[in-house]
Amino acid sequence: MAQDFERTLTKDIDASLADIRAAADSDDAIVGIRLANTTTSSIDVDVAVTDSSNNVTAYIIKGAPLPAGSSLELIDGGAKIVLQSGDKLRAKSTATDSLDVIVSAVDSIST
């Protein structure tokens, strides 16, 4: 059974929720989210999933402090977050051009 692993890189996120990854025609399993503060000051970060079918946003983490130059792994220990078709993974920071995000996902599983 082969798995289609993908990654998404998003740089310089600021104070409005930015789209990081959108599920297309199939479900995606998010297996890793790494946040990195690229500034010399502490920032607070939010990561959320928006359900496009009813425009509901649910936070994975909200207002998490991220010290200067540090990173935070949001998914560990084999946990996964499923994005269904049309869902969006989004992130924001309290400072302009301060947050980089790396997302690892399994897009589809073939037999």
Secondary structure as UniProt FT lines:
FT   STRAND          2..13
FT   STRAND          18..22
FT   STRAND          28..37
FT   STRAND          43..51
FT   TURN            52..55
FT   STRAND          56..66
FT   TURN            68..69
FT   STRAND          71..73
FT   TURN            77..78
FT   STRAND          81..83
FT   TURN            85..86
FT   STRAND          88..93
FT   TURN            96..97
FT   STRAND          99..110
//
